[in-house]
Amino acid sequence: MIRSFRALLFATVGLVAVATTATASSQLGKVSFPTSCSQAVQADFDRAVALLHSFWLDAAGKAFAAVTQADPACAMAHWGTAMVKLGNPLAAPAQRKAVEEGWEAIQRAKAAGPRTPRERGYVEALETFYRDFDKADHRTRALAYEKAMEQLSRRHPEDREAAIFYALALNMTAPPTDKTYANQLKAAAILEKIFAEQPEHPGVAHYLIHSYDYPPIADKGLDAARRYAAIAPASPHARHMPSHIFTRVGAWRESIDSNRASAAVGNQANKLHAQDYMVYGHLQLGEDVEARKVLEEVRAITAIDMQNPLFFAAGYSIAAIPARYALERGQWAEAAALTLPASEYEWSKTPQAEALLVFARALGAARTGKVDTARKDLERLDAIHAALATMKQGYWAGEVDVQRQTVRAWIARVEGRTDEAVRLMRAAADAEDLTEKHIVSPGRLVPARELLGEMLFEAGRPAEALAAFEASQKREPNRFRGHLGVARAAKAAGDQARARAAYESLLRLAASGSERPEVREARAFVGR
């Protein structure tokens, strides 16, 4: 079935993706959102909502603005503008300016006078998110919005759009530490029913992928993943989103194909986001030359549009791509020499993005014995952690805390404090397992439990290393270094059959002709 998806995806790549001419019933999917606005703008409003559902935010903002210009009394178009100002509501809280603009749009919607109880419900629900934005934190307001959308959906059970936006709100407020995935599965149950009724709805396919974007349930999202790009081929995000599921199940070629299609039609932020996923996929296949080509494209960037709603994804990718390229290849000296790109990106706005590169550099320094350099970068990670805590970015503060623990562990390992090093590294892996990777990323730079396996292997504890690698592979399947770690640990532990199976898996993964020394190692073992 994956092959059929690839064929379908490439059939759509040649389509012209022009947001200003595509209609909501063709290259953006089918959306029907009845309003009391002028009948002359209804089709344009539907198209704007279709753009919104695929997070094509800049185009959606222009589309809603055009509707308000044509029909100033259309309160729902102002509501649409306020929805756009949320940015990607699953990625990061909107910046203060965007929140202020969203609040102003809601006030315009109220002033225009929603003409039906249903329309008033949409405006009032979103107002709960923007109200008191200068006093209440993001999560408090998001939870209020979720409850308001639940009530709206219950009052109007015939309104599928209310149910769809309620499902999105459930994903917005899903706790990152909830391993039962209660919100996500509740959202998916709502969306699956609507998908059966409206198989060409872009938001349903999109939010189903997000609902299932977790290791234990990722295979449930394959159907939506295989269909979304064909539903809305004009949308860069629709072409990209299938790779969230493909990455989760370790289908690297399909992930690369999906993101190559997205990068071909996206703006700078969309393209960078897709390129991060592409690089991740290429590196898992051992395709270092292809990964390097993407890296060089990214290094050539000198300026980032900080006004784009997806600027965080852009900055994250700029920092992550060179870090991944060094770490996934085990080039620790190369990682130790990393520097922040000389772009005009404002790293202070998203210190968690800067932390990626600082962490990679610190890890590279520690693993090459440059303890003083590693400690200096550790101090920077400490400062970034404090900044994120001050910004009330609890999730990202936790991610950076795992990075700090990891660096401390490898410093201890280099200094000969092996038992302490293992204890610190195990604690980092346990902490990382409590949450999930963020949707902005195809995966953490290196899974902490995989690093624990490498440390245990180096320390001459192969049986423990094997257990760590196998546990990591359950959460992050089909990773190159995961298969390699299992093979080496099993071999050292005397389990030749398990080693052979892992080396064979590695060779299948690198079948496109990788010349990494690890591939030659696998060939030599299997060939004996």
N, C-alpha and C positions, 0 to 999 in steps of 0.2 A: 504493500500500500504506500510505503514511503516513496518507492520509485514512481508510482503514479502521481504522487504529490509533486515530485520534482519536475515531471513532465508538464504538469499543469502550471507550476510556478514559472517555468521558462517560457511557456506559451503566453503568460501575462507580461513578461519583462519587456516585450516589444511594444506594449500598449503605451500610448502617449498619456502621460499623467499630468494633466493641466487642471489644477484645482478650480480655476475660474470658469472652466467650460464644462467640467464633468457634472453630471446630475446625480441626485440622490438615488436614482433608480438604475444607474448603470455602473460606472467605475468606482462609486463610493458605497455601493450597497443600497438596500431598500429600507427607507425609514418613513414612517407615517406618524406625524405628530400634529394632530388637528389643533388649531387655535381659533380664537375669535378675531384674529387680525384680518386685514383685508385679504380677500381671496386672491388678489393679484400677487401677493407676496408669499402665499402658502408653500408653493414649490421651492422657493428660495429659502424659506425657513426650514423646510425638511432637509434641504441640502446642507444648511449650516449645522443642523443637529447631527447629520451623518458625519460631517467633518469633525465635530466635537467628539463623537463616539470613537473615532479613530485617533484621537489626541492630535489631530492636525490643527494645532491651536492658533497659529498665526493666520491660517486661511479661514478657520472658523470665526475668529475675531472680525476679520474683514467682512465675512458673509453676514454675520449678525448686524454689523454696522450698516451694511447696505440695506438690510431689511428695515432698520429703524429710520434710515433716510427716506426710504420709499413710503413708510407708514409710521410716522412718529408716535402714533397712539398704540403701537404694537408693544404691549408691556412684556410679552414673552421674549421678544428680541433683546430687550434689556436684560432679562433673566439669562438669556444665552450668553451675553457679554460677561455677566457675573460668573457664569460657569467656566468660561474660558480663563478668567483671572485666577481660578484655582490652580492653573498649570496642570501638570500631571499629578493628580491628587494621590497617586499611589507611590510617587517617587520621593517627594520632599515637600515640606510646607512652603507655600508661596512666599515670595519676598514681601516685605512691608508695603512697598509701593503698589504691588499688584493687589494686595489685600485692600488697601485704601481705595483703589480703583474699582474693585469688586463691590465694595460697600456703596460707592457712589452709583454704580450701575443698578444695584438693588433699589436705591432710593428713586432712581429714574423710573424703574419698573413700577414702583408703588404710585409715583406721581402720574404715570400714564393711566393707571386704573385698570388692573386686571378685570376682565368683564365676566368671568365665570368663577364659581367656587373652586373648581379644579385649578385654574390658572393662579388664583390667589394662594392656593395651597403650595404650588411650586415656588412662588416668590417668597412666601412666608417661611417655607422650609429652608431655603437657601439663606434667608436673612438670619436664621438662627446660627449659621456658621460665621457670618460676617459681624454680627452684633457683638459689641464689647471686644473687638479684636485687639484693642489697646490694653485690655485688662485680663482677659481669659486666655489661657494657652491654646495652642492649636488642637491638641487632642480633646480637650473639653468641648471646644466648639464643633469639632468633627463628630463627636458622639451625639451632641445635640442635633446636628443635621441628620445623622443616621436615624435617630428616633423620629424625627419629623417626617422623613421620607417613608419610614415604615407606616406611619399613620396615614400619610397621603395615599400610599399604595392600598391600604386597607379600605379607605373611604371610596376609592375608585378602582375596584378590582378589574374593571374592564380596560383600564388604561395600562397597556403593556409598557409604555415608556416610564411610567412611575415605578413599575416593578423593576425595570432594567436599571434605572438610576438608584433605586434602593439597593439592588445587588452590588452596584459599584460602591455605594456608601458602606456596605458591610465589609468590602475589601479594604476600604480606606481605614477602617477602625480595627481591623483584625490585629490582635496583639502578636508581635513577632515571637513571643515565647510560648504561644499556645500550640502545642504539638498535636492537639486533637483537630485543629483546623476548623473549628466550629463555625466561625463567620464565613470562611471560604466555602465550606460545603453547603451551608445554608444558601449562600449566594448562588452556587452552582445548581442547586435544586430548583431555584426560581428560574434561572436562565435556561436550563435544559428543557423545561416545559415550553418556554417561549421559542427556543431554537427549533423545536419540532413544528411550531406554528409558522415561524418566520425564519426559514433557513438562510435567507440572504440579508439578515440584519447585521450590520457591522459591529454594533455595540455588544450584541449577544455573544458573537464569536470571540470578540476581543476580551470581554470580561470573563468568559469561561476559561480562556487561557490563563489569565491572571489568577483565577480561583483555584486552578489546578497546578500552579507553578511551585510545587513543593515535592521533594523526592518521593515520599510514600504514595502520592496520588497523581503524579505527573502523567502516567499512562492514560488516565481518564481524559486528559486534555488533547490527546492525539487527533481526535476527530475534528475538534474546533481548529487545531493548528493546521491541519491539512486543508481546511476549507477557507480560512480567513483571507488569505492572500488573493484567492480567486473571487471572493465576495467584494473586496474593495481594492482592486489592483492599482488604482490611482494613488492610494495612500502609502507613503513610505513606511509608516508605522505598521500598517497591515501586512506589508511584505516582511517586516522584521519580526513581528510578534510570534510567528510559529517557532522561531528559534529558541524562545524561552522554554518550550516543551522539548524541542530537539536536544537542547543543551542538558536538560534535566535527565533525559534518558540516554545520553551519550551518543546521539546520532549526529556526529560532527559534520559529515559531508552535507547533510540536509540543513544544518545550521548555517554553514558557510554559504550555501546556495541562497538561502532565504535572505541573509544579510547583504550579500552581493547585490541582489535585486533591490533591496531597500536603499543601499548606498547610491545606486544608480539614479534614483529619483529624489532623494531627500535633500533638505538644506544642510547647512554645515553641522548643526547639532544632531540632526537625525543621522547624518552620515557617520559622524564620529561614534555615536552610540552603536551603529551597526558594525563599524570597523573594530570596535573592542570585541564584539562577539565573533567577528571573522578571525581576528588574531588568535583568540582563545581556541577556536576550532582548528585552525591550521596547526597550532602548536601541539594539540592533542594527537594529530595525525603525523607529527614529526615533519611537517612541511615548513621548515624554517625559512626557506627562500621566499615562499609566498607570504609568510608572516612578516618578513623583513621588508617586502615591497610596501605593505600597508603601513608599517612603522615609518618608513621614509616619507610617505605621503603626509603622515601626521606631524612629523618633525618639521615639515616645510611650512606648517601653519604659523603665521605670525600674529594673528589677531582673532579674537573670539567675540561674537556678538553677545554682550552681556545683557541685552534687552530681550533676547529670545527666551521664551518660557522654559526651554529645555537647556539653558546654559549649564545647569549643574551636570547633566549627562555629558555635555561636551567636555567640561573640565575633568570629570571623573575619567573619561576615556583618554584624554591627553596624558594624564598621570599614569593610568593603569597599563596602557599598551607597552611603553618601553619597559616598565617593571615586569610585566608578564614575559616579555621576550627574553629577558635575562634569567628570571627565576625558573621558568618552565624548562629551560635548556640546562639548568644547573650551572650556569656561568656566574659563579659567585663574585669573582673579581669584576666582571662587567657590571653586575648589580651594584657593587660597592662604589662604582664611579658614576652612577646616575646623578643627573642634575635636573632641576625643574625646567621644563621647556621655556624658552625665551619668548613666550607669547604674552599678549596683553591681558590674559585671564586674571581676574581678581581673586586670588587664592584665599584671601581673608574671608570671603563670603562663603566658601565651602572648604573649611580646613580639613574635612575628612578626605577630600580628594588629594590634597597635598600629602596627607598622611600615607597614602599608598606608596608614593615614591620614596618618602623618608623611611618607611618600614622596609621596603625592598633594599634600599641602600644600607640600612643598619644590619639587616640579615646577611647581606653579601659581605659586609665588613667583618661581622662576627665569624662567619664561616671561612674567612680567609685569614683569621688571626689578628685583624686590625681592631683590637679591643677599644683603644682610645677613640677611634673614629666611630665605632658602634655606640659607645657611651654618649658621644656628642649628639648623635642622631636620636638616641633614646631620650635625651633631654628635650629635644624638639618634639618628640611624640608625647612626652609628659605635658608640654605646653599646649599642644593641640588638644589633648584629652581635656585639659582644664578649660580651654576655650569652648569646646563642644558642650561641656557640662554647664558652663555659664549661659550658652545659647539654648539650653534645655533640649539639646539633641541627644536624648538618652540612648537611642539605638546606636548612633554613630560613636558616642563616647564608649559604649561597650565594645564596639568593633576595634577601636583604637586601643582599648585596654588589653584586648587579646593580642594585638600587635606588640604592645609593650612587654607583656609577659613572655611572648615568644622570643623577643630580642634578649631579654634578661636570661632566658633559658640557654640560648646559644652562647652568650657570653660566659655563663657558668660552665658550659661544656668545654669551651676553649681553655678556660682557666683550670680545668681538671676537676671541677666539682660536679662529677657526673651524676651522682644521686640527686643532688639539688637541681641540676639541670633537667633531669627526667621528671622530677616532681613539678617543676615550674611548667614544663612543656605539656605534661598531662593535664595540669590545671587549665592551661590555655585552651587545649582541645576540648575539655569538658565545658568550659565557658562558651566556646564557639558553638558547640552542639546545642546549646539552649535556645539559640535563635536561628533564623534562616538568612541566607544571603539576600541582599537588597535587590530589588528588581532592576536597578540601574546597571547591575553587573551580571555577566554570565557566570561568575563564580568568584570566590575570594582569590586573592593572588596565589596563595598556596593553602590548601586545607590544613588546618592546624594539626589534625590527627595524622595526616600524611607526614608532616614534619616530625611528629612524635615517632612515627615508624622509622624515619631516617635516622633520628638520634639514637633510638634503641638499637638499630642495626649497626651503626658506627660504634656503639658501646659494647658490641659483642653479645647482644641479647636477642638473637634472631627469632625465637619463638614468640616473644613479646612483640617484636617488630612486625611479624606476620599478622598477629591479631590486630594490631593498630592499622596496618595497611588494608586489611580486609574490611574492617569497620569503616574506614574512610571511603572505600570503594562502594559501600552500600549507599552512602549519602551523595557521593560524587562519582557516579559510575563511568567506567570506560576511560579513565584518565591515563595518559601515557606514563606518567611517573607513578601512578597507582599500580598499574600492571608491572612496571619495572620493580617497584618495591616488593610486591608480593613474590615475584620470581626470585629476586636475590635473597630475600629472607627465607623463603621455602627451601632454596638450595642450601643455604647455610645451616638450616635446621635439619637437613637430611631428608626432606620430603621432595624427592626428585620428581615424582609424578606431578605434584602441585606446581613445582618450579617450571616443568615443561609446559603445563597447561597455560601458565601465566606468560611465559615467553612466546608461546604460539599466539596468544591473544594480542601481545604487543606487536608481533609481526603482521597479524591481520590488520591491526590499527594503522601500521606504517606501510601498508601495501603500495602506496603511491610512489615509493622509491626513496624514502628517507635515508640519509647517509649519516645519521647520528651514530656515535660509537656504541650507544646502547643497543641499537638495532643490529650492529655487527656482533655484539655480545650475544644477543638472542639467537641469531642465525648459527653462531658457533655452538651454542648449547643444544639447540634443536637438531643440528646436523650431526651430532655425535652418535 
